[in-house]
Amino acid sequence: MLPLDIKKNSKLQTEESNMTALMEQVLEKAKARGATDVAVSVSYDTGFSVDVRVREVETVSFHEDKGVSLVVYFGHRKGSASSTDTSRDAIASAVNAACDIALVSSEDPCFGLADRELMTKNHPNLDLYHPWQIEPSEAINQALQCEEYALQKDKRITNSDGVNVSTANFHHGYANTHGCFGFLRGSMHSISCSLIAENASGMQRDYDYTVSRVANQLTPLDQLAVRAVDRTVSRLDARKLPTMRVPVIFSSRVSSGLIGSFMGAISGSNLYRKNSFLLDSLGKVVFPEWVNIYERPHLLGALGSAPFDSEGVPTRDNQFVEQGRVAQYVLGSYSARRLGLQTSANADGAHNLTVEPNAGDLNDLIKKMQRGLIITELMGQGVNGLTGDYSRGASGFWVEDGAIQYPVEEFTVAGNLKDMLLGICAIGNDRNPNISTRCGSILIDSMMIGGV
């Protein structure tokens, strides 16, 4: 019998060979139809997920998805198509559809592939692919075990809202007629535990979860269960708040959303459409002078790592905020051309976006704040990208004398993103390891709380 690593490498080579043939087929057919340039993406994703609830198996679902998508250019006219059928006839139909669309489309001088001089066939191995050798029956047992830990931990946990165990592997290929050719292989595994607690005051729900590319780096089941229990029972006896203005901590569970709103405001697609509260902000002060925000796309094994973006442009370290000033916009090729700039290799967003901390963990921020509000959950959209107005439903904890006093719920937190970003007092080092944005809790000096 072949060793596991040899079989894995053999399977990868076969998949890459099949993907290569498929991409070459698309490029050849589109060029034969007269396309001046072509880009093609292929994917092959596999995995399964199990859900248990109250000691019973609810679902076991498998997925095996194949697909191809292509973009063709006839000069500055563009057409696109996709198919989940990768047979020769289906590929021919997709190519013809994309070409037919391009031939009747309007010209746009900014349409086109990323610049030829940016392309390469040599990409770093970022150690993203670690398949989890687990069978569904074992995943079910792990889910049941995690749930049992939680249900036995605290008598106030009266019900389970479910435990999920999932594993996924993805294989993506990209090629274009400017010379780019590359593969991205990765894995993603997760376990989540959602619980319901109850006492005389009512019921509360909360959860915890763990995500990793490497299965043995997931949080152990008993620890995950304990954290889920602690989060859930801590929300019991939640109180209402009066309307007031106070300092606010966005915990690391939600702080990435705040940073995401900023990144959206400096993204090229919003800037050229003039749909941003940060128009013409390059070089301007947006944060306190100690704030630095950057991306590191080549971190080995990290959740947001990628060797190239969705246009095949090799990713690179980028500094978006330097000493509080906007240092660079988030650009793909099209938006860069619309703005008269160069792509930042962010056609599909930033990779391993990192917000540099200047403080310790959440407890340090609580002591610094002394009195105010910790937000652990946000609801609704409530963010206007054009004006920066911010208003969302929330829940969390009230702080007095540098310590958490009690949970709070059913209030809104409001402000304007320009004021909020400038009002950041501290950023913690307690980043959430389960998401690709590497950001800790954020303390803002003052926000309006809408309560009873």
SVG drawing of the C-alpha trace seen along z (x, -y; Angstrom):
<svg xmlns="http://www.w3.org/2000/svg" viewBox="-38 -65 47 67">
<polyline fill="none" stroke="black" stroke-width="0.4" points="0.0,0.0 1.3,-3.5 2.1,-5.8 -0.6,-8.5 1.6,-11.4 2.5,-9.7 -1.1,-9.0 -2.0,-12.6 0.7,-14.0 -0.4,-11.6 -4.0,-12.7 -2.9,-16.4 -0.9,-15.8 -3.8,-14.2 -6.2,-17.0 -3.7,-19.7 -3.2,-17.8 -7.0,-17.7 -7.3,-21.4 -4.4,-22.4 -6.0,-20.6 -9.3,-22.3 -7.8,-25.7 -5.8,-25.2 -9.0,-24.0 -10.8,-27.2 -8.0,-29.5 -7.6,-27.8 -11.3,-27.8 -11.8,-31.5 -8.8,-32.5 -10.1,-30.6 -13.4,-32.6 -11.3,-35.7 -10.9,-36.9 -7.9,-39.1 -7.5,-38.1 -8.9,-35.4 -8.8,-34.5 -10.1,-31.3 -10.6,-30.0 -11.4,-26.3 -12.3,-24.9 -12.7,-21.5 -14.0,-21.6 -14.8,-18.7 -15.8,-18.1 -18.6,-17.2 -20.4,-18.6 -22.3,-17.0 -24.8,-18.6 -26.0,-17.2 -28.5,-18.6 -29.7,-17.3 -27.7,-14.1 -29.3,-13.3 -27.8,-13.5 -29.6,-16.2 -27.8,-16.3 -24.8,-14.8 -24.1,-16.6 -21.4,-16.0 -20.3,-18.4 -18.2,-17.8 -18.3,-20.9 -16.6,-21.4 -16.8,-24.6 -15.2,-26.8 -15.6,-30.5 -14.1,-32.6 -13.8,-36.2 -13.1,-37.1 -12.1,-40.4 -12.5,-41.6 -10.4,-44.7 -12.2,-46.7 -15.4,-44.7 -16.0,-42.1 -18.0,-39.0 -18.1,-36.3 -19.7,-32.9 -19.5,-30.0 -20.5,-26.3 -20.6,-23.5 -20.5,-21.1 -16.9,-20.6 -17.6,-18.3 -16.1,-19.3 -19.6,-20.3 -20.4,-22.4 -17.1,-24.2 -17.6,-25.0 -21.1,-26.4 -19.7,-28.5 -16.9,-29.9 -19.4,-30.8 -21.7,-32.4 -19.0,-34.6 -17.8,-35.6 -21.3,-36.4 -21.8,-38.6 -18.6,-40.5 -19.4,-41.1 -22.6,-43.0 -21.3,-44.8 -20.2,-48.4 -16.5,-49.3 -14.9,-50.4 -11.2,-51.6 -10.5,-50.3 -11.5,-46.7 -8.8,-44.2 -6.5,-41.7 -4.0,-42.8 -0.9,-44.2 1.3,-41.6 4.5,-42.6 2.8,-41.7 2.2,-38.1 4.2,-35.0 4.0,-31.2 6.1,-31.0 4.2,-31.2 5.2,-30.4 4.0,-27.4 2.1,-28.9 1.4,-25.6 -2.4,-25.9 -3.4,-22.3 -3.8,-19.9 -6.7,-17.5 -8.4,-16.1 -8.4,-12.3 -11.7,-11.9 -14.8,-9.9 -18.3,-11.2 -18.9,-8.7 -16.0,-10.0 -17.1,-13.6 -20.5,-12.7 -18.9,-11.2 -16.8,-14.4 -19.9,-16.6 -21.8,-14.5 -18.9,-14.5 -18.6,-18.3 -22.3,-18.7 -22.2,-16.3 -19.3,-18.3 -21.4,-21.4 -24.7,-20.0 -23.0,-18.5 -20.9,-21.5 -23.6,-23.9 -27.2,-23.1 -28.2,-26.5 -27.5,-25.1 -31.0,-23.7 -30.7,-23.0 -28.4,-22.7 -28.8,-24.7 -26.4,-22.3 -22.8,-21.3 -21.3,-21.4 -18.1,-19.7 -17.1,-20.4 -14.1,-19.9 -13.4,-21.2 -10.6,-21.0 -10.4,-23.3 -8.3,-23.2 -8.4,-26.3 -6.5,-27.0 -6.1,-30.3 -4.6,-31.1 -4.8,-33.9 -3.3,-34.9 -0.9,-37.4 1.2,-34.5 -0.3,-33.9 -0.6,-30.3 -1.1,-29.0 -2.8,-26.8 -4.2,-27.5 -4.8,-24.5 -6.2,-24.8 -8.1,-23.2 -10.5,-24.6 -11.8,-22.8 -14.2,-24.0 -16.2,-23.0 -18.9,-25.2 -21.1,-24.8 -24.3,-26.8 -26.1,-26.6 -29.2,-27.9 -29.1,-28.9 -32.1,-29.5 -32.9,-30.8 -35.8,-32.7 -35.1,-35.8 -35.4,-34.0 -33.4,-32.3 -30.2,-33.4 -28.3,-31.9 -24.6,-32.1 -21.9,-30.0 -18.2,-29.5 -16.3,-28.1 -12.8,-27.2 -11.4,-27.3 -8.1,-26.1 -6.4,-24.9 -4.9,-22.1 -7.2,-19.8 -4.9,-19.2 -4.8,-23.0 -8.5,-23.2 -9.5,-24.0 -9.9,-20.8 -13.6,-19.7 -13.7,-20.1 -12.2,-23.6 -14.5,-24.7 -17.5,-23.4 -16.4,-25.2 -16.0,-28.5 -19.4,-28.1 -21.0,-27.4 -19.2,-30.4 -20.3,-32.8 -23.9,-31.6 -24.5,-31.7 -22.7,-35.1 -25.6,-36.6 -28.3,-35.6 -30.0,-38.4 -29.3,-40.9 -30.5,-44.4 -31.6,-47.3 -29.6,-50.6 -30.8,-54.2 -29.8,-56.4 -26.4,-58.0 -23.0,-58.7 -20.2,-56.5 -16.9,-54.9 -17.3,-51.6 -15.2,-48.6 -15.8,-46.5 -14.7,-43.1 -12.5,-41.0 -15.6,-39.1 -17.0,-42.1 -14.1,-44.6 -13.2,-43.2 -16.5,-44.6 -15.4,-48.1 -12.1,-47.7 -14.0,-46.1 -16.1,-49.2 -13.0,-51.3 -11.5,-49.0 -14.6,-49.2 -14.4,-52.9 -10.9,-52.9 -11.7,-50.1 -11.4,-51.2 -14.9,-50.0 -16.5,-52.4 -14.0,-55.2 -14.5,-55.5 -18.3,-55.3 -18.0,-58.1 -19.8,-55.9 -17.4,-56.4 -17.1,-58.7 -13.3,-58.6 -13.1,-60.1 -9.7,-61.6 -8.4,-60.4 -4.9,-59.2 -2.3,-60.7 -5.0,-62.1 -5.3,-61.5 -8.2,-59.0 -6.9,-57.3 -4.8,-58.4 -1.2,-58.7 -0.1,-55.4 -2.5,-53.2 -0.9,-51.0 -2.9,-48.6 -1.3,-46.3 -1.7,-43.0 0.7,-40.0 -0.6,-37.6 2.3,-35.1 2.0,-34.0 2.4,-30.2 -0.8,-28.4 -2.8,-31.5 -6.5,-31.7 -6.2,-34.7 -3.0,-33.7 -2.9,-33.6 -0.1,-33.6 -2.1,-35.6 -5.4,-37.6 -8.4,-36.7 -6.8,-38.4 -3.6,-36.4 -1.5,-39.3 1.0,-38.1 0.0,-39.2 2.4,-41.3 2.7,-43.1 0.7,-46.3 0.5,-49.2 -3.0,-50.7 -2.7,-52.9 0.7,-54.3 0.8,-56.4 -2.9,-57.2 -2.8,-58.2 -4.3,-56.4 -1.2,-55.1 -2.8,-53.1 -6.2,-52.2 -7.5,-48.7 -7.4,-48.2 -7.9,-45.6 -6.9,-46.4 -10.2,-47.8 -10.7,-50.2 -7.0,-51.2 -7.4,-52.2 -10.6,-54.2 -8.6,-56.1 -5.4,-56.5 -3.5,-54.2 -1.9,-50.8 -3.5,-47.6 -2.5,-46.7 -3.1,-43.0 -6.4,-43.2 -8.9,-42.3 -10.6,-40.0 -9.8,-42.1 -7.0,-42.2 -5.2,-39.0 -4.4,-38.6 -5.3,-42.2 -3.5,-43.1 -4.3,-45.9 -1.3,-46.6 -2.1,-46.6 -0.9,-49.2 -2.4,-47.6 -2.8,-44.2 -5.8,-42.0 -9.5,-42.8 -9.0,-43.1 -6.4,-45.8 -8.9,-47.7 -11.6,-47.3 -9.4,-48.8 -8.4,-51.6 -12.0,-52.4 -13.1,-52.2 -16.8,-52.9 -18.6,-52.1 -19.8,-49.4 -18.4,-46.2 -20.1,-45.1 -19.9,-41.3 -22.7,-41.0 -24.0,-43.3 -27.3,-43.0 -28.5,-44.5 -26.5,-46.3 -26.9,-50.0 -23.6,-51.2 -23.9,-53.9 -20.7,-53.7 -21.4,-57.1 -21.9,-59.2 -20.2,-57.0 -23.3,-57.0 -23.2,-54.0 -26.2,-52.6 -26.6,-49.0 -28.4,-46.9 -26.1,-45.3 -25.7,-43.4 -22.8,-43.1 -21.7,-44.0 -21.7,-47.0 -18.4,-48.1 -18.0,-50.1 -14.7,-50.7 -12.7,-48.8 -14.7,-45.5 -17.6,-43.9 -20.8,-44.3 -23.6,-42.7 -24.8,-41.8 -26.9,-44.2 -29.1,-43.9 -31.6,-45.5 -29.8,-48.8 -28.4,-50.5 -24.9,-51.9 -24.5,-54.9 -22.0,-57.4 -20.2,-58.4 -17.3,-56.2 -15.0,-59.3 -15.4,-60.2 -15.3,-56.6 -12.0,-55.9 -10.4,-59.1 -11.7,-58.3 -10.0,-55.0 -8.1,-55.1 -6.6,-51.6 -6.4,-48.4 -5.8,-45.1 -3.7,-42.2 -6.5,-39.7 -7.1,-39.0 -9.8,-36.5 -7.8,-33.4 -10.9,-32.2 -11.0,-34.9 -8.6,-36.2 -8.7,-39.8 -6.0,-40.0 -7.5,-42.5 -8.0,-42.7 -10.6,-44.5 -11.0,-48.3 -11.7,-51.0 -13.5,-54.1 -13.6,-57.2 -17.3,-58.0 -20.5,-56.8 -24.2,-57.3 -26.1,-54.4 -29.8,-54.3 -31.6,-52.5 -34.9,-52.7"/>
</svg>
